[in-house]
Amino acid sequence: MPPAGPPPGWQPSAPPPGYGYGGYPPTQEHPQGTTVLVLGILGLVVCQILGPFAWSMGNKALKEIDASGVVYSNRGSIQAGRICGIVASVLLVVTLVVVFLSILAVAFLGTKSSSNFDTVGESIVGLVAPFGV
């Protein structure tokens, strides 16, 4: 009859290298990763004024990650939020330029066309008068 268990004094050996757990350092999330991503998306979709904040916070968080040497699991989220912040900032600048040029156009064209409005208005009244309006 064969023995029921290992011989007395027998110790199991360690697993060969490359097997089991370990090999990778534990990962953690950067504390501002979600904030940067949310600000970037909101800046892109809802309120463009949040774009520069996402851009700035994303730059700061990426510098902290690079300087620390720690492996963070949400580096991609920070980069995505930063890029959304850059795009939102560009859209904000374009929007401000268009609004400023529109205000200038209304200010300059509005003063010149006010005298023509009376002439145009009189022409329209002359056109619809025969119809009894």
C-alpha positions, 0 to 999 in steps of 0.5 A: 500500500502506498503512503498516504501523504508526503514523507515526514520533514518534506517542505514544498519548494517555491514556484519557479520565477515568472509564475504566480503573483508579483512582478508588477508594482502595485498601481494607484490612481492619481487623485486629480485624474477624474477631475481633469477628465470631467473638466475636459469633457464639460469644457468641450461639451457644455461650458468652454470656460472650463477648458483652460482649467482642465488643460492646466490641471492636466499639465500639472498632473502629468508633470507630477506623474513623470516626476514621481516614478510611480505607475498610475493607472489613470494616466490615459484619463488625464491625457484625454482630459488635457486634450479635451481641455486644449480643444475647448480652450481653442474653441473658447478663443475662436468663439470670443474672436467671433463675438468680438468681430460681430459686435464690431460689425454691428457697431460699425454697420449699424450706424451706416445702415440706419439712414438706409433703413428709412429708405428701405422701409419706405420702399416696402411700404410703397410695395405693399400699399396697393394690396391694402396692407 
